[in-house]
Amino acid sequence: MTEAQKSKTTAGGTIEPQGGFFARLKHRLSGILGEDARAIIPRLVKTDGRRHARKYALALLMMFLVAAATGLTAYLMRDVINKIFVDRNHLAVWVLGGTLIGLYLIKGFAGYFQAIILAKVGNRIIADYQKRLFDSTMAQGISFFSRQHSTDFLNRMSSGAAAARTVLDLVVTSIGRDALTLIFLITVMVIQEPAMAFFCLVIMPIVVFSVRKLIRRSRQIVQKNFLGSGRVMQTMQETVQGIRVVKSYNLEDRMRERMSDNVAGLEESMNKRARVASRTGPLMETLGGMAVGLFVIYAGYSVLNGAKMPGEFFSAITALLLAYEPAKRLARLNLDLAANLTMSRYLFDILDSSPAEAEPVTLPALKLSRGEIEFRGVSFEYRPGEEVLKNVTFTAEAQRTTALVGTSGGGKSTIMGLIERFFEPSSGTIAIDGQNIALHSRKSLRDQIAYVSQDLFLFTGTIRENIRLGRPGATDEEFIAAAKAAHAHDFIMGFEKGYDTEVGEHGAQLSGGQRARISIARAFLKNAPILLLDEPTAALDAESEMEVQRALDDLRKSRTTLLIAHRLHTVMAADKICVVDNGSIVETGSHQELLARRGRYHAFYRLQFDDRSVANG
């Protein structure tokens, strides 16, 4: 279909897109609010609006009652003045008074139920988007997280989800409450005093046109607010997580200065937003005051000259005064929408990103028989033109220990990442028991692997909860047996609450050796046939390392183990040692064989041991 077929020319000569309500809505919104509105509002209406259509319809009914009650209140002011204060009708006092009480009861209850309905729907929308955002991030690869700070996700999850809910609320309340209320009140003005309606219909477009000029400025400020808020969260998080470094290097003043600069920048940006957002207030006050003043002059002369009764004018001016708040909200609508649309876009940027780990559900599961791992000419690069691994070929034999040694940055951890398919090779094949792992599901692959890293990461919660992550369905006897196998049971039972002891954020309430043994217990409980050990003893003292090494030795039994270590005494007993240098495997053999060759491994060994040890090695 051509662009000409997609559009039609209206009587006024303007071009309107065809394709239904949402296509026309996108076209009109983009002209007012920009591309964010064109992309996001119809999307929200089509998804969340449809999903909660019944509740929104009920809320709109309540808003209709509020608007109708407001309009009738203004309309009855004519009879209140004419029949009570002019005609001095005693019955009218009771009838009109009771009617006004009834109207305000209806308005109050309808307003209450409208607020409750919108709150529940809004909270559900926020919850849904937070879950979807989390699900979307879980479908991404490791490289996705390395490109963004963790506080960025927190900011998108909180601010972005709330903004999406607010956009829908603004659309619904603007149509159902403010616009309907204005329609009813303007109708009252037309009935009671047409001149009043003329004033309103002239003034309102002036306000709306003036506010449109502020929208682009508002979007820019909101973007700065989002980034500034992220920087404040980032500084706080990094300071808390790195508090030992901060204290050790006396960085308190430096971090205070950084936080002060970030907070000051955010404060300035928020003040700019407040100034822009507040510009509609004086405009509405001025134009509204002019309208009321001119109408009072007109009404006063009309009544004093006996041309009209005061009730009509009082009813019309009541409608005008009641119309002030909904008119002000409608005048600010474009501005408020622009701000929340900008925040929503940050949410949808993540939701719309292609999931790196998405794969067909038809991929077969990986089935292990022995657990042999084979690299066949594998190359890999994080960035184009910068190879990290170059034609790597080796075999980690089943139920044996294969160690990777070499200088930092040589590619050892990348090899482990490729085995778990955190990344995909640029070329070559990785096979387990002869099966190309790229042709099997990631879940089935990772089910066969237990991983213990130098980070020794523990989740907030208890020791029991952290060990159970290895196999959530395990019995109490099984996870206690895993803790005993990891030489962790004794120190755990030394705590007052035993396995129910809280570990703190990142396991901060435990020592490094304790965290390592809990991580090993988690791997024991998983009982996977393949074990990946990425320097789990790197940060431990000699005594803790000895305890952890005993647990690791037990864990490696009858498993295909791939071990990374810089301390060569931890790899001497490995069945095979592969020396990784500058992305290639340059030597392969046992400890004794590699020493005898007097190559790269021999040089590494001499750096850690004296010449006598080498001679006797």
C-alpha positions as CSV (number, residue, x, y, z in Angstrom):
1,M,0.0,0.0,0.0
2,T,1.4,3.4,-0.9
3,E,1.5,6.4,1.3
4,A,-1.3,8.0,-0.8
5,Q,-3.5,5.0,-0.1
6,K,-2.7,5.2,3.6
7,S,-3.9,8.8,3.9
8,K,-6.9,10.8,2.8
9,T,-7.4,14.5,2.2
10,T,-9.9,16.2,4.4
11,A,-12.2,19.1,3.3
12,G,-9.8,21.5,4.8
13,G,-6.9,20.2,2.7
14,T,-5.0,18.5,5.6
15,I,-3.8,14.9,5.3
16,E,-5.2,12.3,7.7
17,P,-4.0,8.7,7.9
18,Q,-6.4,5.9,7.3
19,G,-6.2,2.6,9.1
20,G,-8.7,3.0,11.9
21,F,-9.0,4.8,15.2
22,F,-5.5,4.1,16.6
23,A,-3.8,5.2,13.4
24,R,-5.7,8.6,13.5
25,L,-4.9,8.9,17.2
26,K,-1.2,8.4,16.6
27,H,-1.2,11.0,13.8
28,R,-3.0,13.7,16.0
29,L,-1.0,13.0,19.1
30,S,2.4,13.2,17.3
31,G,1.4,16.7,16.1
32,I,0.7,17.8,19.7
33,L,3.1,15.9,21.9
34,G,5.7,14.5,19.6
35,E,6.8,11.0,18.7
36,D,6.6,9.7,22.3
37,A,2.9,10.3,22.3
38,R,2.4,8.8,18.9
39,A,4.1,5.6,20.0
40,I,3.1,5.2,23.6
41,I,-0.5,6.4,24.2
42,P,-2.1,4.2,21.5
43,R,0.0,1.3,22.8
44,L,-1.1,1.8,26.4
45,V,-4.7,2.2,25.3
46,K,-4.6,-1.0,23.1
47,T,-2.9,-3.1,25.8
48,D,-3.6,-2.0,29.4
49,G,-6.7,0.0,28.4
50,R,-8.3,-3.1,26.8
51,R,-7.1,-5.4,29.5
52,H,-8.9,-3.3,32.2
53,A,-11.7,-2.0,30.0
54,R,-14.5,-3.0,32.3
55,K,-13.0,-1.2,35.3
56,Y,-12.2,1.8,33.3
57,A,-15.7,1.9,32.0
58,L,-17.0,1.7,35.6
59,A,-14.6,4.5,36.6
60,L,-15.9,6.6,33.6
61,L,-19.5,6.1,34.8
62,M,-18.5,7.4,38.3
63,M,-16.8,10.4,36.6
64,F,-20.0,11.0,34.6
65,L,-21.9,11.1,37.9
66,V,-19.4,13.6,39.4
67,A,-19.5,15.8,36.3
68,A,-23.3,15.7,36.1
69,A,-23.7,16.5,39.8
70,T,-21.3,19.4,39.4
71,G,-23.2,20.8,36.4
72,L,-26.6,20.4,38.1
73,T,-25.3,22.2,41.2
74,A,-24.4,25.2,39.1
75,Y,-27.7,25.0,37.2
76,L,-29.7,25.0,40.5
77,M,-28.0,28.2,41.6
78,R,-30.5,30.1,39.4
79,D,-33.5,28.8,41.4
80,V,-31.6,29.2,44.7
81,I,-31.3,32.9,44.0
82,N,-34.5,33.6,42.2
83,K,-36.9,31.5,44.2
84,I,-35.4,31.8,47.7
85,F,-33.7,35.2,47.8
86,V,-35.9,37.0,45.3
87,D,-39.3,35.3,45.5
88,R,-38.8,34.3,49.2
89,N,-40.4,30.9,48.6
90,H,-40.2,28.8,51.8
91,L,-40.8,25.5,50.1
92,A,-38.0,26.1,47.7
93,V,-35.6,26.3,50.7
94,W,-36.2,22.7,51.6
95,V,-36.5,21.3,48.1
96,L,-33.4,23.0,46.7
97,G,-31.4,22.5,49.9
98,G,-32.3,18.8,49.9
99,T,-31.5,18.5,46.2
100,L,-28.1,20.1,46.7
101,I,-27.3,17.7,49.6
102,G,-28.3,14.7,47.4
103,L,-26.2,15.9,44.6
104,Y,-23.1,16.3,46.8
105,L,-23.7,12.9,48.3
106,I,-23.8,11.4,44.8
107,K,-20.7,13.4,43.9
108,G,-18.8,12.3,47.0
109,F,-19.6,8.6,46.7
110,A,-19.0,8.6,42.9
111,G,-15.7,10.4,43.4
112,Y,-14.6,7.9,46.1
113,F,-15.4,4.8,44.0
114,Q,-13.7,6.4,40.9
115,A,-10.5,7.0,42.9
116,I,-10.5,3.5,44.3
117,I,-11.1,1.9,40.9
118,L,-8.4,3.9,39.3
119,A,-6.0,3.2,42.1
120,K,-6.5,-0.5,41.9
121,V,-6.2,-0.6,38.1
122,G,-3.1,1.7,38.3
123,N,-1.4,-0.4,40.9
124,R,-2.1,-3.5,38.8
125,I,-0.5,-1.8,35.8
126,I,2.6,-0.8,37.8
127,A,2.9,-4.4,39.1
128,D,2.5,-5.8,35.6
129,Y,5.1,-3.5,34.1
130,Q,7.6,-4.2,36.9
131,K,7.2,-7.9,36.4
132,R,7.5,-7.6,32.6
133,L,10.6,-5.4,33.0
134,F,12.2,-8.0,35.3
135,D,11.3,-10.8,32.9
136,S,12.7,-8.8,30.0
137,T,16.0,-8.2,31.8
138,M,16.2,-11.9,32.7
139,A,15.9,-12.8,29.0
140,Q,19.0,-10.6,28.2
141,G,22.6,-11.8,28.0
142,I,25.5,-11.0,30.3
143,S,26.8,-8.3,28.0
144,F,23.5,-6.4,28.2
145,F,24.1,-5.9,32.0
146,S,27.7,-4.9,31.6
147,R,26.6,-1.9,29.4
148,Q,24.3,-0.4,32.0
149,H,24.5,0.5,35.7
150,S,22.3,-1.5,38.0
151,T,20.6,1.7,39.3
152,D,19.4,2.4,35.8
153,F,17.2,-0.7,36.0
154,L,15.9,0.3,39.4
155,N,15.0,3.8,38.1
156,R,13.2,2.4,35.0
157,M,11.3,-0.1,37.2
158,S,10.1,2.5,39.6
159,S,9.8,5.7,37.7
160,G,9.0,4.2,34.3
161,A,6.2,1.9,35.5
162,A,4.6,4.7,37.5
163,A,4.7,7.0,34.5
164,A,3.0,4.5,32.3
165,R,0.2,4.2,34.8
166,T,0.0,8.0,35.1
167,V,-0.3,8.4,31.3
168,L,-3.4,6.2,31.3
169,D,-4.8,7.9,34.4
170,L,-4.4,11.3,32.8
171,V,-6.1,10.2,29.6
172,V,-9.0,8.6,31.4
173,T,-9.6,11.4,34.0
174,S,-9.2,14.1,31.4
175,I,-11.9,12.6,29.2
176,G,-14.1,11.2,31.9
177,R,-13.9,13.8,34.6
178,D,-12.4,17.1,33.5
179,A,-13.8,17.2,29.9
180,L,-17.3,16.0,30.9
181,T,-17.4,18.4,33.8
182,L,-16.5,21.3,31.5
183,I,-19.1,20.1,29.0
184,F,-21.8,20.2,31.6
185,L,-20.7,23.5,33.0
186,I,-20.4,25.2,29.6
187,T,-23.9,23.8,28.8
188,V,-25.2,25.5,32.0
189,M,-23.5,28.8,30.9
190,V,-25.1,28.5,27.4
191,I,-28.5,27.9,28.9
192,Q,-28.2,30.6,31.6
193,E,-26.1,33.2,29.9
194,P,-24.7,32.6,26.4
195,A,-22.2,35.5,26.8
196,M,-20.5,33.6,29.5
197,A,-20.0,30.6,27.3
198,F,-18.5,32.8,24.6
199,F,-15.9,34.1,27.0
200,C,-14.9,30.5,28.0
201,L,-14.7,29.3,24.4
202,V,-12.4,32.2,23.5
203,I,-10.1,32.0,26.5
204,M,-9.6,28.2,26.7
205,P,-7.9,27.8,23.2
206,I,-5.5,30.7,24.2
207,V,-4.4,28.8,27.3
208,V,-4.0,25.5,25.4
209,F,-2.0,27.1,22.6
210,S,0.2,28.8,25.2
211,V,0.9,25.6,27.0
212,R,1.9,23.7,23.9
213,K,5.0,25.9,23.7
214,L,6.2,24.5,27.0
215,I,5.9,20.8,26.1
216,R,9.3,20.4,24.3
217,R,11.0,22.2,27.1
218,S,9.3,19.9,29.7
219,R,10.5,16.8,27.8
220,Q,14.1,17.9,27.9
221,I,13.9,18.7,31.6
222,V,12.3,15.3,32.5
223,Q,15.1,13.6,30.6
224,K,17.6,15.5,32.8
225,N,15.6,14.6,35.9
226,F,15.7,10.9,35.0
227,L,19.5,10.9,34.4
228,G,20.1,13.0,37.5
229,S,18.1,10.7,39.7
230,G,20.0,7.8,38.3
231,R,23.3,9.4,39.2
232,V,22.2,10.1,42.8
233,M,21.1,6.4,43.2
234,Q,24.3,5.3,41.6
235,T,26.5,7.3,43.9
236,M,24.6,6.0,47.0
237,Q,24.7,2.4,45.9
238,E,28.4,2.4,45.0
239,T,29.3,4.2,48.3
240,V,27.4,1.6,50.4
241,Q,28.7,-1.4,48.4
242,G,32.3,0.0,48.4
243,I,32.2,1.3,52.0
244,R,35.4,-0.6,52.9
245,V,37.3,1.1,50.1
246,V,35.8,4.5,50.9
247,K,36.8,4.2,54.5
248,S,40.2,2.7,53.8
249,Y,41.2,5.4,51.3
250,N,39.6,8.2,53.3
251,L,37.2,8.9,50.4
252,E,34.4,10.3,52.5
253,D,34.9,13.9,51.4
254,R,35.3,12.8,47.8
255,M,32.0,10.9,47.9
256,R,30.3,13.7,49.7
257,E,31.4,16.1,47.0
258,R,30.2,13.7,44.3
259,M,26.9,13.2,46.0
260,S,26.5,17.0,46.6
261,D,27.2,17.7,42.9
262,N,24.7,15.1,41.8
263,V,22.0,16.2,44.2
264,A,22.6,19.9,43.3
265,G,22.2,19.0,39.6
266,L,19.0,17.1,40.2
267,E,17.7,19.9,42.4
268,E,18.3,22.5,39.7
269,S,16.7,20.3,37.1
270,M,13.6,19.7,39.3
271,N,13.4,23.5,40.0
272,K,13.4,24.1,36.2
273,R,10.6,21.6,35.8
274,A,8.6,23.2,38.6
275,R,9.1,26.6,36.9
276,V,7.9,25.3,33.5
277,A,5.0,23.4,35.0
278,S,3.9,26.4,37.1
279,R,3.7,28.8,34.2
280,T,0.1,27.6,33.4
281,G,-1.1,28.7,36.8
282,P,-0.6,32.5,36.5
283,L,-1.9,32.3,32.9
284,M,-5.1,30.6,34.0
285,E,-5.5,32.9,37.0
286,T,-5.1,36.0,34.8
287,L,-7.4,34.9,32.0
288,G,-9.9,33.5,34.5
289,G,-9.9,36.6,36.5
290,M,-10.5,38.7,33.4
291,A,-13.4,36.6,32.4
292,V,-15.0,36.7,35.9
293,G,-14.4,40.5,36.2
294,L,-15.9,41.3,32.8
295,F,-18.8,39.1,33.4
296,V,-19.6,40.6,36.8
297,I,-19.6,44.1,35.1
298,Y,-21.9,42.8,32.4
299,A,-24.2,40.9,34.8
300,G,-24.3,43.8,37.2
301,Y,-25.5,46.3,34.7
302,S,-28.0,43.9,33.3
303,V,-29.6,43.2,36.7
304,L,-29.5,46.8,37.8
305,N,-31.2,47.9,34.6
306,G,-33.9,45.3,35.3
307,A,-33.2,43.5,32.1
308,K,-32.6,40.1,33.7
309,M,-33.0,38.2,37.0
310,P,-29.9,37.7,39.1
311,G,-30.3,33.9,39.4
312,E,-29.3,33.3,35.8
313,F,-26.1,35.3,36.3
314,F,-25.3,33.7,39.6
315,S,-25.8,30.2,38.1
316,A,-23.5,31.1,35.2
317,I,-20.8,32.5,37.4
318,T,-21.0,29.5,39.7
319,A,-20.5,27.3,36.6
320,L,-17.5,29.5,35.6
321,L,-15.9,29.2,39.1
322,L,-16.5,25.4,39.2
323,A,-15.0,25.1,35.7
324,Y,-11.7,26.7,36.9
325,E,-10.1,23.5,38.3
326,P,-11.0,21.1,35.4
327,A,-10.0,23.8,32.9
328,K,-6.7,24.2,34.6
329,R,-6.0,20.5,34.6
330,L,-6.9,20.2,31.0
331,A,-4.6,23.2,30.2
332,R,-1.8,21.3,32.0
333,L,-2.7,18.0,30.4
334,N,-0.2,18.2,27.5
335,L,2.5,19.3,29.9
336,D,1.9,16.5,32.3
337,L,1.6,13.9,29.5
338,A,4.8,15.0,27.9
339,A,6.7,14.5,31.2
340,N,5.2,11.1,31.9
341,L,5.6,10.0,28.3
342,T,9.3,10.7,28.5
343,M,9.6,8.5,31.6
344,S,7.5,5.8,30.0
345,R,9.8,5.7,27.0
346,Y,12.7,4.7,29.3
347,L,10.6,1.7,30.4
348,F,9.7,0.6,26.9
349,D,13.3,0.9,25.8
350,I,14.0,-2.1,27.9
351,L,10.7,-3.9,27.2
352,D,11.2,-3.6,23.5
353,S,14.9,-4.6,23.4
354,S,15.5,-7.9,21.7
355,P,16.0,-10.7,24.3
356,A,19.5,-12.0,23.7
357,E,18.7,-15.4,25.2
358,A,15.4,-16.0,23.3
359,E,15.4,-19.4,21.6
360,P,12.9,-21.7,19.9
361,V,10.9,-23.8,22.4
362,T,11.6,-26.7,20.0
363,L,15.3,-26.8,20.8
364,P,16.1,-30.2,22.3
365,A,17.4,-30.7,25.8
366,L,21.1,-31.5,26.3
367,K,21.5,-35.0,27.6
368,L,24.7,-36.0,29.3
369,S,26.2,-39.4,29.4
370,R,29.8,-38.8,30.5
371,G,30.2,-35.0,30.7
372,E,33.2,-34.5,28.3
373,I,33.7,-30.9,27.1
374,E,35.4,-30.2,23.8
375,F,36.4,-26.9,22.3
376,R,36.9,-27.1,18.5
377,G,38.6,-24.0,17.0
378,V,36.7,-21.5,19.1
379,S,37.2,-17.8,18.6
380,F,35.4,-15.0,20.4
381,E,35.4,-11.2,20.5
382,Y,33.4,-8.9,22.8
383,R,33.9,-6.0,20.3
384,P,34.4,-6.3,16.5
385,G,38.1,-6.6,15.6
386,E,39.3,-7.3,19.2
387,E,39.6,-11.1,19.6
388,V,39.7,-12.4,23.1
389,L,39.9,-16.1,22.1
390,K,41.8,-17.3,19.0
391,N,41.1,-20.7,17.6
392,V,41.0,-22.4,21.0
393,T,41.0,-26.2,20.9
394,F,41.1,-28.5,23.9
395,T,39.2,-31.3,25.7
396,A,38.1,-31.4,29.3
397,E,37.9,-35.1,29.9
398,A,34.8,-36.6,31.6
399,Q,35.0,-36.9,35.4
400,R,38.5,-35.4,35.4
401,T,39.8,-32.0,36.5
402,T,41.1,-29.6,33.8
403,A,42.8,-26.4,35.0
404,L,43.1,-23.2,33.1
405,V,46.1,-21.0,34.1
406,G,47.6,-17.9,32.7
407,T,47.9,-14.2,33.1
408,S,44.8,-12.0,33.9
409,G,42.9,-11.1,30.8
410,G,44.1,-14.0,28.8
411,G,40.6,-15.4,28.3
412,K,40.1,-18.0,31.0
413,S,36.9,-16.7,32.4
414,T,35.6,-16.1,28.9
415,I,36.0,-19.8,28.2
416,M,33.8,-20.6,31.2
417,G,31.3,-18.0,30.0
418,L,31.1,-19.7,26.6
419,I,30.5,-23.1,28.2
420,E,27.4,-21.7,30.0
421,R,26.4,-19.8,26.8
422,F,26.6,-16.4,28.5
423,F,28.2,-15.5,25.1
424,E,28.2,-17.2,21.7
425,P,31.5,-18.0,19.9
426,S,32.4,-15.9,16.8
427,S,33.5,-19.2,15.2
428,G,34.1,-22.8,16.2
429,T,32.1,-25.3,18.2
430,I,31.7,-26.2,21.8
431,A,30.4,-29.7,22.4
432,I,29.5,-31.7,25.5
433,D,29.5,-35.5,24.9
434,G,29.6,-34.8,21.2
435,Q,26.5,-32.5,21.2
436,N,26.9,-28.9,19.9
437,I,25.6,-26.9,22.9
438,A,24.4,-24.1,20.5
439,L,21.8,-26.5,19.2
440,H,20.3,-27.3,22.6
441,S,18.4,-25.2,25.1
442,R,20.3,-23.1,27.5
443,K,18.2,-24.2,30.5
444,S,19.0,-27.9,29.9
445,L,22.7,-27.0,29.5
446,R,22.8,-24.9,32.7
447,D,20.9,-27.6,34.6
448,Q,24.0,-29.8,34.1
449,I,26.5,-27.2,35.4
450,A,27.3,-26.1,39.0
451,Y,29.3,-22.8,39.2
452,V,31.4,-21.4,42.0
453,S,33.1,-18.1,41.4
454,Q,35.5,-15.8,43.1
455,D,32.7,-13.3,43.7
456,L,31.1,-15.7,46.2
457,F,27.7,-14.0,45.7
458,L,25.0,-14.6,48.3
459,F,21.5,-13.3,48.1
460,T,19.8,-11.4,50.9
461,G,18.1,-13.9,53.1
462,T,19.1,-16.8,55.4
463,I,21.8,-19.4,55.0
464,R,19.1,-22.0,54.5
465,E,17.6,-20.0,51.6
466,N,21.0,-19.5,49.9
467,I,21.9,-23.2,50.0
468,R,18.5,-24.3,48.8
469,L,18.9,-22.2,45.6
470,G,21.1,-25.1,44.4
471,R,17.9,-27.2,44.2
472,P,14.8,-25.6,45.6
473,G,12.9,-28.9,45.9
474,A,15.6,-30.6,48.1
475,T,14.6,-32.0,51.4
476,D,16.0,-30.8,54.7
477,E,18.2,-33.9,55.0
478,E,19.6,-33.3,51.5
479,F,20.6,-29.6,52.0
480,I,22.1,-30.4,55.4
481,A,24.1,-33.2,53.8
482,A,25.3,-30.7,51.2
483,A,26.4,-28.3,54.0
484,K,28.3,-31.0,55.7
485,A,30.0,-32.1,52.5
486,A,31.1,-28.4,52.0
487,H,32.5,-28.4,55.6
488,A,30.0,-25.6,56.4
489,H,27.6,-27.4,58.9
490,D,29.8,-26.9,62.0
491,F,30.3,-23.1,61.6
492,I,26.6,-22.7,60.6
493,M,25.4,-24.4,63.8
494,G,27.7,-22.2,65.8
495,F,25.4,-19.2,65.0
496,E,22.5,-18.6,67.4
497,K,19.9,-19.1,64.6
498,G,21.8,-21.8,62.8
499,Y,20.6,-22.2,59.2
500,D,18.1,-19.4,59.7
501,T,20.9,-16.8,60.2
502,E,20.6,-13.8,57.9
503,V,23.6,-13.4,55.6
504,G,23.1,-9.7,54.9
505,E,23.5,-7.8,51.7
506,H,25.9,-9.8,49.4
507,G,26.6,-12.0,52.5
508,A,28.3,-9.1,54.3
509,Q,27.6,-10.6,57.7
510,L,29.8,-13.7,56.9
511,S,33.5,-14.0,56.4
512,G,35.0,-14.8,53.0
513,G,35.6,-18.4,53.9
514,Q,32.1,-18.9,55.2
515,R,30.6,-17.4,52.0
516,A,32.8,-19.7,49.9
517,R,31.7,-22.8,51.8
518,I,28.0,-21.8,51.5
519,S,28.5,-21.3,47.8
520,I,30.1,-24.8,47.6
521,A,27.2,-26.3,49.6
522,R,24.9,-24.8,47.0
523,A,26.9,-26.5,44.2
524,F,26.9,-29.8,46.2
525,L,23.1,-29.6,46.5
526,K,22.7,-29.0,42.8
527,N,24.7,-32.2,42.2
528,A,25.4,-31.3,38.6
529,P,27.8,-33.5,36.5
530,I,29.9,-30.5,35.3
531,L,31.6,-28.2,37.8
532,L,33.0,-24.8,36.9
533,L,35.3,-23.2,39.5
534,D,36.5,-19.7,38.8
535,E,39.1,-18.9,41.4
536,P,36.8,-19.6,44.4
537,T,39.8,-19.3,46.9
538,A,41.3,-16.2,45.3
539,A,40.4,-13.8,48.1
540,L,40.8,-16.1,51.1
541,D,43.5,-16.3,53.7
542,A,45.6,-19.5,54.0
543,E,43.5,-21.1,56.8
544,S,40.2,-20.4,55.1
545,E,41.6,-21.5,51.8
546,M,42.6,-24.9,53.3
547,E,39.1,-25.5,54.6
548,V,37.5,-24.4,51.3
549,Q,40.0,-26.5,49.3
550,R,39.0,-29.6,51.2
551,A,35.4,-28.9,50.3
552,L,36.3,-28.4,46.7
553,D,38.3,-31.6,46.5
554,D,35.3,-33.5,47.7
555,L,33.0,-31.6,45.3
556,R,35.2,-32.4,42.3
557,K,35.0,-36.2,42.8
558,S,33.2,-38.0,39.9
559,R,32.6,-34.7,38.1
560,T,33.9,-33.1,35.0
561,T,35.7,-30.1,36.5
562,L,37.1,-27.0,34.8
563,L,39.2,-25.0,37.3
564,I,40.7,-21.5,37.0
565,A,43.3,-20.5,39.5
566,H,46.3,-18.1,39.8
567,R,47.7,-19.9,42.8
568,L,49.4,-22.9,41.1
569,H,49.5,-25.1,44.2
570,T,45.7,-25.4,43.8
571,V,46.1,-26.9,40.3
572,M,49.1,-29.2,40.7
573,A,46.8,-32.2,41.2
574,A,44.7,-31.5,38.1
575,D,44.6,-34.2,35.5
576,K,45.3,-31.7,32.8
577,I,46.5,-28.1,32.8
578,C,46.0,-25.8,29.9
579,V,48.1,-22.6,29.8
580,V,46.1,-19.7,28.3
581,D,48.1,-16.8,27.0
582,N,46.7,-13.9,24.9
583,G,43.6,-15.8,23.9
584,S,45.2,-19.0,22.9
585,I,46.1,-22.3,24.6
586,V,49.9,-22.5,24.3
587,E,50.6,-25.5,26.5
588,T,48.7,-28.6,27.6
589,G,49.8,-31.4,30.0
590,S,50.1,-32.5,33.6
591,H,52.0,-30.5,36.2
592,Q,55.1,-32.6,35.9
593,E,55.0,-32.6,32.1
594,L,54.7,-28.8,31.9
595,L,57.5,-28.2,34.3
596,A,59.7,-30.5,32.3
597,R,59.1,-28.5,29.1
598,R,60.3,-25.3,30.9
599,G,57.9,-23.1,28.9
600,R,55.2,-20.7,30.0
601,Y,53.9,-22.8,32.9
602,H,57.5,-23.2,34.2
603,A,57.8,-19.4,34.1
604,F,54.6,-19.0,36.1
605,Y,55.7,-21.6,38.6
606,R,59.1,-19.9,39.2
607,L,57.3,-16.6,40.0
608,Q,55.5,-18.4,42.9
609,F,58.0,-20.9,44.1
610,D,61.8,-20.8,44.6
611,D,64.3,-22.5,42.4
612,R,64.6,-25.5,44.8
613,S,60.9,-26.2,44.6
614,V,61.3,-26.1,40.8
615,A,64.2,-28.5,40.8
616,N,62.3,-30.9,43.1
617,G,59.0,-30.4,41.3
